[in-house]
Amino acid sequence: MGQFLINSEKVAVLLGGASAEREVSLMSGSGVLQALQSLGVNAHPFDPAQRDLGDLKREGFTRCFIALHGRFGEDGTVQGALELLGIPYTGPGVMTSAMAIDKQMTKRLWQAAGLPTPAWRTVDSAAATHAALAELGCPMIVKPAREGSTIGLTKVTSAAQCDAAFALAANAHDDVLCEQFIAGDEVTVPVLGSGAQAHALPVIRIQTPDGNYDYQAKYFTHDTRYLLPCGLPPGEEAHIQALVLKAYHSLGCRGWARADVMIDAATRAPYLLEINTSPGMTSHSLVPMSAQHAGISYPELCLQVLRLASLDYAAV
């Protein structure tokens, strides 16, 4: 679309939506909206769950900041609609968004690219979940293949939990993933930029009182610790940043994203868990936290992401 003209463009901040992460999206979008407006951007809230996306074109919006999370927000559906409308948007395009939200597809692509990710099995029943536990070992992670924010996730520590864990994950999505549990440090790494300009931000190490970084710990508790600087051994942070950047490029990401990584406590080997292509922007969110450590304020981060808004296909 060319250079972003702060005084002449009308920007829609897409927030809310119809996914299980609506509440978080409303918080993210409100923060982004306030930040952009504070910089003089002509930005307005737009909730796709309550309005026709066609209104974006009819009302003259020229750019969209996608602050939607989960299905119908970062899975390629909204991205496809915006492609048809010809309105540039933040984050990766249609195909990348669709692949990245599918944890199984993401892991297959990373595996094909020679990037490390924990072993996994896709299951369709409680019985298959028991079989996966026998293969992958205990503990084991059970989660829906196409949800974010740890919704529907269980850390299975005994076979007695398999039935309930499968039911919880299947309630969120038909495809259920069983994943080898990696014991060690949990870290996350944001990436900003597109192509050769993409770069990893500082690594954040996450510590929770009970070791479970679940939905409550992510967005509402004040007991979770986020370590910046991360305090990893010399050279390890740079190695993980390089790995995440490869993972980002292997999926064709652009604009921004955030990847989650587990570091095996015994071997110090990092394993890619998943990638979030529409990261949270709440007061508890990790991308703005890492950006702040790199000297990028919350409003400037929002503006940088917005400037990178683009389309898969040039307007004709």
C-alpha positions in Angstrom: 0.0 0.0 0.0 3.0 2.3 0.4 4.0 4.5 3.3 1.6 4.9 6.1 0.4 8.4 6.3 -0.6 9.1 9.9 -2.8 12.1 9.2 -4.7 10.9 6.2 -5.6 7.2 6.8 -8.6 5.9 8.6 -7.7 2.9 10.7 -10.0 0.2 12.1 -8.8 -1.7 15.2 -10.5 -5.1 14.9 -11.4 -6.3 18.4 -13.7 -8.7 20.3 -14.8 -11.1 17.6 -16.6 -14.5 18.1 -13.8 -16.7 19.4 -13.3 -18.2 22.9 -10.7 -15.4 23.4 -13.2 -12.5 22.9 -12.6 -11.1 26.4 -8.8 -11.0 25.9 -9.3 -9.5 22.4 -11.4 -6.7 23.9 -8.6 -5.9 26.3 -5.9 -6.0 23.6 -7.9 -3.9 21.2 -8.7 -1.3 23.7 -5.1 -0.8 24.5 -4.1 -0.6 20.9 -6.8 1.8 20.1 -5.9 4.2 22.9 -2.2 4.0 22.0 -2.8 4.8 18.3 -5.1 7.6 19.1 -2.5 9.0 21.5 -0.2 9.3 18.5 -2.7 11.1 16.4 -3.8 8.2 14.3 -7.4 8.4 13.1 -8.3 5.0 14.7 -11.7 3.5 15.5 -12.9 0.3 17.2 -14.6 -2.3 15.0 -16.1 -5.5 16.4 -16.6 -8.1 13.6 -19.0 -10.0 15.9 -21.4 -7.0 15.9 -20.8 -5.4 12.5 -20.6 -6.4 8.9 -17.0 -6.4 7.6 -18.3 -4.8 4.5 -18.8 -1.6 6.6 -15.0 -1.3 6.6 -15.1 -0.5 2.9 -18.3 1.5 2.9 -17.0 3.7 5.8 -13.6 4.4 4.1 -11.2 2.5 6.3 -7.8 2.2 4.7 -6.0 -0.1 7.1 -6.8 -2.6 9.8 -5.0 -3.5 13.0 -6.0 -7.0 13.9 -6.3 -7.3 17.6 -8.5 -10.4 17.3 -7.4 -13.7 18.9 -8.2 -17.3 18.1 -10.6 -18.6 15.5 -12.3 -16.1 13.2 -9.5 -13.7 14.0 -6.0 -15.1 13.4 -6.9 -18.2 11.4 -7.0 -16.7 8.0 -10.8 -16.1 7.8 -10.7 -12.3 8.6 -7.5 -12.0 6.6 -9.3 -13.5 3.6 -12.2 -11.1 3.9 -9.8 -8.1 4.1 -8.0 -9.4 1.0 -11.3 -9.3 -0.9 -12.0 -5.9 0.4 -8.5 -4.7 -0.5 -7.8 -3.3 3.0 -4.2 -3.9 4.3 -4.0 -5.6 7.7 -1.5 -6.3 10.4 0.2 -9.7 10.8 0.6 -12.6 8.5 -1.5 -13.4 5.4 -4.2 -15.9 4.8 -2.3 -19.1 4.3 0.2 -18.5 7.1 -2.5 -17.5 9.5 -4.5 -20.7 8.7 -1.4 -22.9 9.1 -0.1 -21.2 12.3 -3.3 -21.5 14.3 -3.3 -25.3 13.6 -0.7 -26.6 16.0 -0.5 -30.0 14.2 0.2 -28.3 10.8 2.7 -25.9 12.4 4.6 -28.8 14.0 4.6 -30.7 10.7 6.1 -27.7 8.9 8.7 -27.2 11.5 9.6 -30.9 11.5 10.0 -30.8 7.7 12.3 -27.7 8.1 14.4 -29.6 10.6 13.4 -27.4 13.5 12.9 -29.1 17.0 9.4 -29.5 18.4 8.1 -32.0 21.0 6.8 -35.4 19.8 3.1 -35.5 19.3 0.1 -37.6 18.4 -3.3 -36.5 17.1 -6.2 -38.4 18.9 -9.9 -38.8 18.3 -11.0 -40.6 21.5 -10.2 -41.0 25.1 -8.8 -44.5 24.3 -6.4 -43.0 21.8 -5.3 -40.5 24.5 -4.4 -43.4 26.8 -2.4 -44.9 24.0 -0.6 -41.6 23.3 0.3 -41.4 27.0 1.9 -44.9 26.8 4.0 -43.7 23.7 4.9 -40.2 24.8 5.3 -40.7 28.5 4.0 -39.0 31.6 3.5 -36.1 32.0 1.9 -35.3 28.7 0.1 -32.2 27.4 -3.4 -32.6 25.9 -4.8 -29.6 24.0 -7.1 -28.6 21.1 -5.3 -28.3 17.8 -6.8 -25.0 16.9 -7.2 -22.8 20.0 -5.0 -20.3 21.8 -4.4 -18.9 25.3 -4.1 -22.5 26.7 -7.9 -22.9 26.4 -8.8 -26.6 26.8 -5.3 -27.6 27.8 -4.4 -30.2 30.5 -1.1 -31.3 31.8 -1.8 -35.1 32.3 0.2 -36.5 35.2 -1.6 -39.9 35.4 -3.6 -42.2 33.2 -6.7 -41.4 35.3 -6.7 -37.9 33.8 -6.8 -39.0 30.2 -10.6 -39.2 29.8 -11.3 -35.8 31.2 -8.3 -34.2 29.4 -9.6 -35.5 26.0 -13.1 -34.3 26.8 -12.0 -30.8 27.7 -9.8 -30.4 24.6 -12.5 -31.9 22.3 -15.0 -29.5 23.7 -12.9 -26.7 22.3 -12.1 -28.3 18.9 -12.6 -31.7 17.2 -8.9 -32.2 16.6 -7.0 -33.0 19.8 -3.3 -33.0 20.2 -1.2 -35.0 22.7 2.3 -33.6 23.1 5.4 -34.8 24.9 6.0 -32.7 28.0 9.4 -31.0 28.1 10.5 -30.2 31.7 12.5 -27.1 32.0 12.4 -23.3 31.4 9.5 -21.9 29.5 10.3 -18.9 27.4 8.6 -16.8 24.7 10.1 -14.7 21.9 8.4 -12.0 19.9 9.4 -11.2 16.3 8.9 -7.9 14.5 9.3 -7.1 10.8 9.0 -8.8 7.5 11.5 -10.5 5.2 15.1 -9.6 5.8 14.1 -6.9 8.3 12.4 -9.3 10.7 14.2 -9.5 14.0 13.7 -11.3 17.3 13.0 -9.2 20.4 14.4 -10.1 23.9 13.6 -13.5 25.3 11.2 -13.6 28.3 11.5 -16.4 30.8 8.1 -17.3 32.5 7.8 -18.5 36.0 4.5 -19.4 37.7 4.0 -20.5 41.3 2.6 -23.9 40.4 4.5 -24.3 37.1 1.3 -24.0 35.0 1.1 -21.1 32.7 -2.6 -21.3 32.0 -5.3 -18.9 31.0 -5.7 -17.4 34.4 -1.9 -17.0 34.8 -1.6 -15.4 31.4 -4.1 -12.7 31.8 -5.4 -12.2 35.3 -3.0 -13.3 38.1 -0.2 -11.1 39.4 1.8 -14.0 40.8 3.4 -15.0 37.4 7.0 -13.8 37.0 8.3 -12.5 33.7 12.1 -12.4 33.8 13.8 -9.7 31.6 16.6 -10.0 31.1 15.8 -13.7 30.9 18.9 -14.9 32.9 19.6 -17.8 30.5 23.2 -19.1 30.2 25.6 -17.1 27.9 24.8 -17.6 24.3 21.6 -19.4 24.9 19.3 -16.4 24.4 20.9 -15.6 21.0 20.5 -19.3 20.0 16.8 -19.3 20.9 16.2 -16.0 19.1 17.8 -17.4 15.9 15.7 -20.6 16.2 12.5 -18.6 16.6 13.4 -16.4 13.6 13.8 -19.6 11.5 10.5 -20.8 12.7 8.9 -17.5 11.8 10.3 -17.5 8.3 9.5 -21.2 7.8 5.8 -20.4 8.1 6.0 -17.3 6.0 5.2 -14.9 8.8 5.3 -11.2 8.3 4.6 -8.1 10.4 4.8 -9.7 13.9 4.3 -12.9 15.9 5.4 -14.5 19.1 6.7 -18.1 19.5 6.7 -20.2 22.7 9.7 -22.4 23.5 10.5 -25.0 26.2 14.1 -25.6 27.1 14.9 -29.1 28.3 16.4 -28.8 31.8 18.7 -31.7 31.4 20.1 -31.1 27.8 19.4 -27.3 27.5 17.9 -28.1 24.0 15.1 -25.8 23.0 11.8 -27.1 21.5 9.3 -25.0 19.6 5.8 -25.3 21.0 3.6 -23.0 18.9 3.5 -19.5 17.3 0.9 -16.8 17.8 0.3 -14.6 14.8 -2.0 -12.1 16.6 -0.3 -11.7 19.9 -2.0 -10.3 23.0 -1.6 -6.6 23.8 -3.1 -6.5 27.3 -1.4 -5.2 30.4 -0.2 -8.8 31.1 0.9 -9.4 27.5 4.4 -10.5 26.5 5.2 -8.7 23.2 4.9 -5.2 24.7 6.9 -6.3 27.7 9.7 -7.5 25.5 9.5 -4.5 23.3 9.7 -2.2 26.3 12.9 -4.0 27.3 14.3 -3.3 23.8 13.4 0.4 24.2 10.2 0.4 22.2 7.2 1.9 24.0 3.7 0.4 23.8 2.4 3.2 21.5 5.5 3.0 19.2 5.1 -0.8 19.1 1.5 -0.4 17.9 2.5 2.1 15.3 5.4 -0.1 14.1 3.0 -3.0 13.6 0.4 -0.9 11.9 3.0 0.5 9.5 3.7 -3.1 8.4 0.1 -3.8 7.4 -0.1 -5.3 4.0 -2.0 -7.6 1.6 -1.1 -11.0 0.1 -2.2 -9.7 -3.2 -1.8 -6.1 -4.6 -5.0 -4.3 -5.3 -6.0 -4.3 -8.9 
